[in-house]
Amino acid sequence: MGEIFKSIPKVKYEGPSSKNPFAFRYYDADRVIMGKTMREHLPFAMAWWHNLGAAGADMFGVGTADKSFGSKIGTMEHARAKVDAGFEFMEKLGIEYFCFHDADLVPEAETISETNARLDTISDYIREKMKHTGKKLLWATANMFNNPRFMNGAGSTNSADVYCFAAAQIKKALDLTVKLGGRGYVFWGGREGYETLLNTDMKFELENIAALMKMAVEYGRSIGFKGDFYIEPKPKEPTKHQYDFDASTAIGFLKDYGLDQDFKLNIEANHATLAGHTFQHELRVSAIHGMLGSIDANQGDCLLGWDTDQFPFNVYEAAMCMYEVLKAGGLKNGGFNFDAKNRRPSNTHEDMFLGYILGMDTFALGLIKAAQIIEDGRIDRFVKERYSSFETGLGAKIRKGGTNLTELAEHAEKLGAPELPGSGRQEYLESIVNSILFG
């Protein structure tokens, strides 16, 4: 197939003053920040489902964008056209990675055997494209939420037959991950939850989900998968209560069922806010448990109560994200996948590129500012000083586990009453961030 996005040039860095809509103003791939290039800090990935498949349909209207790429949707010809479009898209933007669900690649056939044959064919085509372009697979996953068979979940289903079908999809998706050299495999439990406890055995469902994940790890390792498995936490939508509600819940689940050695978390900005947390909070929780794996780079709309998957433009939030990533030492096998889609009225091929330019520039600027916050040092110094009473004397003994309640109580009695613990200086610290971001 010839060039699909003929009107779009290769997008280059032109600097903050550029007025060219098809240029980067902040993402300079070769710029070195804190010892690494932007390209190394920010391994960006294209989401196959949104970018090559989502046409703008919602609960109240059909799609507005043409994602046929010159072929009939629902055919293998269209599947190949999406591959062509995706690799041209990544090449023009300088994106190195992509992510997919199995169902994003090919139309589902009548039987799983036939679907798998289609996946074999298209993955051969993708592998050839990868060889010629150097593009890489960040992670893959299985879509176990769209088809009606998964109306009661996949791992959490009440049907043993559906459970087996989910296992078959995971097996094939892992085969594809290894075949294409993927660095990760994601579990997003889109339907792994419940609407009412009146018809739900929660313990039963949690045990079955864990068993499915254990089988996935065993099979993946047996075929040579050396990357990370991920859980992607998300609260509500579509089910009222989902078992992977937030980072803390997911980490607790992984530790309860002995999965924490193989799994990390794939944190999505929009999911964090739906859980009532900041994006920064979910990243921090993951990092302090050694489970910060990968990131879905998007944002939500606080005025809307669902997962809007918008391209990120909030520089403050991106800076706080990159602050956490830098402090954690970066992402090992993960990256920044744009699980984001254009707004419904932004329905042209040009808008596809403009969305990614926005997202890549936002995170590049966030990286620049996060590095400046760390290099400035005032916030780190304040936090260290705030806890300094635990560096000497009885405080140091507490940290080292060298004391007991009796000794602490005796100290308290001698004090009579402690002094107030000191101001948190929140407003001052926020002013530092603002001065670095906007000064």
N, C-alpha and C positions, 0 to 999 in steps of 0.2 A: 504494500500500500504506500502511496505517496505521502507527502507532507500533509498533515491534518490541520494543524494550527498555522496556516500560511501567513496570517496577518500578525502573528506574534514573533518578535525577534528573540534572540537569546538574551536573557535578562542579565545585566551586568551591574556592578556597583558603581554609582556615580556620586555618592556623597550626600550629606544632609540638605544641601541647597538645590538638588536636582528637582525639576518639575516634571520630569519624564515619568509617566505613570508605570511604564514597564522597565523600571530601574530600581535597584536597591539603594536606599538612602543610608542604611546602617549595617546591613549584612555584607561585610567584606570578608570573604571566606579565608583569606590568607592573613588577616590581621591577627597579631599575637596579643593575647590577653592572659596575664598570669601564667605565662610559660607555654600556652597552647594556642593554636590557631582557632578562629571562630568555627571553622569546619570541624575541628576535633571536639570542641566544647558542645557543638550543636549538630549532632547527627540527625538531620531532618529526614522525615519519612512521609511519603504520600499514602493516604488512606484510599485503597482501591474502591471501597464501597461508596463513600461520599463523592469522591472526585470523578470517578468514571461511571457511577451508577445512579446516584441520587439526582432526580430531575425536578425536585422542588415540590413533590406531592406532600400534602399534609391532611389532617383529619377533615378539612373543609374544602379541599380542592385538589384537582389532578396536577400533574407536573407541568412546569412552564419551560424547562430547559430541554434542549435536544442533545441527548447523550447517545444517539445512534451511531455516530461517527461513520456515517455513510453506509450502514448495513442494517439488516432487519433485526430488531431487538428480540431476544429469546432464541437465537440461533448460535451455532458454533462460529459462523462467520462474524457475528457481532462480538463473540468472546475474543476472537483474534483481533478484531478492530480495537477493542478496549486495550489489549496489550500494546498495540501499535501506538494508540493515543497516549497511554500511560508512560511509555518509555520516551516518547517525544516530549511529553510534558516535563518529565524529570530532567531530561537533557537540557531543555531550554532554561530551566530554573536552577540547574546545578544541584539538584537533590540526589543524594546517593542511595536512599533506601525507600522501600515500600512495604506495606502491610496489607493483608487480605484475610477475609473469611473464605472458606471453601465455596460457599454459594455465590460469592462475588465473581468468581472466575468463569463459571459455566452455568447454563440453565439446568435445573434438576431434571433428570430423566424419570421414566416410570419405575425403574429399579435402581437400587444402590450400585449394582454391578455396572450398569450402563453409565450412571453418573460418574463412577470412578474411572471408567474408560475415557470419558470426556475430560476428566481432570488430568489423566495421564497425558492426553494429547495436548492440552493447553499448557501444562507445565513443561512439556518438552519445548514448546514454542517460547515460553518465558525464559527457560534456561538458555536457549540460543541467544535471545535478546540480552540477557545478563552477560554472556561471554563477550558480546560485541561492544557493550556499553560500559561494563564495569559496575553496573547497578547491583544492589544487594538487597536481600530480604531481611528486614529487621525482625518481624515476627509474623506468625500466622495463627489462625484460630478457626474453629468450626462454628458455623451459624446454627445454633440449637435453640432458636427462639421464634423465627418467622413462620415456619411450617406449623399447621394446626396440630400435628402430632405432639408438639411440645407445649400444648396449652397448659399442662400441669408441670412444666419443667422438663429437664433432661435428666440430670442426676437425681433430681428431687421428684421425678414422676412416680405415679402410682402404678404404672404399667411396666412390667418386666420386658415386654417386647419393645416398647419405646426406649427403655434404658439400653437395650442391646443395639438399637439403631443409633443412639447417641454414641455408644462405644465405637461402633463402626465408623462413624463420621470422624471421631477423634483419631482413631487409628490411621485413617487415610490422610487427615490433615497433618499428622505427625510425619507420615511418609513424605508428603510434599515439603514439609519444613526441612527435613534432612536432605531431600533431593535438591532443594534450592539453596541449601547452606544457611538457613535461617538462624538468627542469634537468639530467638526466643519463641515461646509458645504461650498463648494467652487463654485463660478461662474467664470469659465474661458471662456471668450467670443471668442472662437476660430474663429468663422465666423461673429462675431458681428461688422461689419464695412462695408465699401463700396469701390468699385473700381473707381467710377466716380460720381460726384454730378449731372451729367446730368440726371441720372435715380433715384436719391435718395432724399427722404424727410427726412432730418436729424432730425428735431424736432419731427416728427412722430415716427421715429425709437427709438429715445432716450426715448420718453414717453412710448412706448410699452415695452422697456427693463426694465424701472423702474417699470412699472405696474406688469410685470412678477415677478420681485424680491420682490415687496410688497406682492404679493399673496403667494410667497414662504415663506416669514417671517410669514404671518398670518397662513398658514397651518402648518408650522413647530412648531410654538408656541402652536397651538391647539392640537398637538399630543405629546407634552411634550418635544420638543427639547429645551434645555436650553443653548446650546453652541453658538459659534459665527458663523455668516455668513461671508464669505470672498469674495472679488473681487481680482482676480489675474491680475494685470496690465500687458499688453504686447503691444508693438507697432508692426505694420506691420506683415507680414507673418502669415497667408496666405493672408489676405486682405491688400490692399495698406494703408488704414487708418482704425485703430480699435478704437472704442470709449473708451476703457480702456487703452489708450496709455502709461501712467505712473502713479506714485503714486499721483501726484498733480491733474492730470485729473480725476482719479477715485474718489479722495476725493471730488473734486468739484461736480462731478456727484451725489455722495451720499448725500451731503449736499443740493444740489438743489432740490432733490426729497424726502427729509426727511427720508433717509435710514441710516443715520449716527449713529443712536442709536443701531442698530442691526448688522451693518457691520463693519468689519475691513479689512485690506489688507493682502493678502498672497503674499509676495515679493519673486520673483525669481531672482537670480543673473544674469542669462543669459538674461532675459528680460530687466533688468536695463541697461545693456550695449547696447542692441539693441535700447533702447530709447535715447542713447547718454548720459547716466548718469553713475556714479559709483554705485556699489551695496550699498556702504556706504550712498550715497546720498538718495537713495530710502528708506532705512531703517530710516534715520534721518527724512525725510519728514513725513513718517508714524508715527514715534514716537512722534514728536512734536505736531501732531494733535490727539494723543491718539488712533491711529489706526494701530499700529504695532501688527499684529495678529499672523501670521505664516510665515514660510520661506521654499522655495524650494531651497535646497542646491545643486547647480551645478555651472558650469561656461561655458562661451562661448569661441570662438576663434575669436580674433579681426581681423584675416585675412580672416574670412569667414562671409558673411553677413546674416546668418540665425541662428536659434535657435539650436545649436549643442548639448546642454544638456550633456556636458561632466562631468565626475566625478571631483570634485574640488581638485586641487593640489596646488593652489596658496595660500601660507600661509599668505602672506601680506594681500590679500583680505579677507581671513577667519578671520584674526586678527582684521581687521577693522570692519567686520560684528559683531564679538563678542564684540568688544568695544561698538558698538551701542546698542546691546542687553543688555549688562551688565548695561550701563548707563541708559537704559530705564526700568531697574528692571526686565528683563527677559520676557519670553513669558507666558501669562496667560493660554490660552487653546491650543495654537499652539505648533509647534515643528519644527524639521528639516527634511523635507521630501526629500529624494534623488531622485528628478526628473531628473535622470541621467541614461545614457545608455553606455554600453561598445562600444568602437570603433568597426567598422565593422570587422576588422581582429582579434579582441579579442573575439573569438567566442566559447570558452569552458565554461563549468560550473565553472571551477576553476576561469576563468576571472570574472564571476559574483561576486564571493567572493572577489577577489583582488580589484575590483572597489570599493566595499563598505568599505573594509579595508582602502584603500587610502582616501576615503571621510571622514570616521569617524576619522582617524588619523589627517587629515588636519584640521578639525574643532576642535578637541581636542587640537592640538598645537595652533591653533588660539585663543582658550579660554585661554590657559596658558599665551600666550603673551599679550592678551588684558588685563587680570588681572594685569600683570606686568606693563603695560603702565599706568593703572589707579592708581595702588599702588605707582608707581614712582612719580606721582603727578605733574611733571613739565609742562605737556601740559595743565592740568586743571588750574594750577596757572597762566600760561601765558594768557590763554583765559580770565580768570577773570580779570587780570590786564589790558588786552587790552580794556575792556569796563568800566574801573573804573571811567571814567569821568561822567558816568551816576549814580554813587552811592551817590554823594553829590551835593549840590547846585542846579543850574538850571537843570543839568542833571537828578537829582533825581526827580525834579518836572515834567520833560518830561515823565519819566517812570510812574509816578503816575497820569498823566493826569491833573496836576494842573497848567498848563500854557496855553498860547495862542500864536498865530502868532505875535501879536503886541509886547508882552514881549520878544519873541525870537528875533524879528527883532531889537528891541532896544539894546539888548545885543550884537548882531552882529555889530551894528553901533559903539558901544563903543570900540569893539575890533579893528575895522579897517580891520584887516585881521587875520584869525586864523592861528595858527601854524600847520604844517603838523601833521597828526593824529598818527604818530609813525609807526615804521616798523612792518610788519606782521611776520617777522622772519620765513617764510615758510621753507627755507632750513635748518635752525637750528632745527625746529620741526621735519622735516623729518629725520634728522640725529639722533634725539632721538629715533624715532621709529626704525630706522635701528639698532641702538646700542642695543636696547632691543630684537629685533627679531634675530639678528645675532651675537651679541657681546659675 
